[in-house]
């Protein structure tokens, strides 16, 4: 993920949306959900299907099968 210094010339919503689309589960599922929620509440006007796609695509394949 990019740092805030990399995004000085972009708006904050774009920064959070970019990080949301690049988010991948690296630790616990709980940690992934928390980070996903923190990023998603910073964006507005996005349809639910987009959030669902971002959420599922960030999970590892074995976990996707159980969700």
NORPEUR-V167619 format. One record per backbone hydrogen bond with DSSP energy under -1.0 kcal/mol. NH is the residue of the N-H (numbers start at 1). CO is the residue of the C=O. E is the energy in kcal/mol with one decimal. If there is no record, write none. Layout:
# NORPEUR-V167619
NH|CO|E  NH|CO|E
This chain:
# NORPEUR-V167619
7|4|-1.0  10|7|-1.9  15|11|-1.5  16|12|-2.4  17|13|-2.6  18|14|-2.6  19|15|-2.1  20|16|-2.2  21|17|-2.0  22|18|-1.2  25|58|-3.0  32|28|-2.0  33|29|-2.8  34|30|-2.4  35|31|-2.3  36|32|-2.8  37|33|-2.7  38|34|-2.3  39|35|-2.2  40|36|-2.9  41|37|-2.0  42|39|-1.2  43|40|-1.5  51|47|-1.4  52|48|-2.7  53|49|-2.3  54|50|-2.5  55|51|-2.8  56|52|-2.7  57|53|-2.4  58|54|-1.2  59|56|-1.0  64|60|-2.3  65|61|-1.6  66|63|-1.2
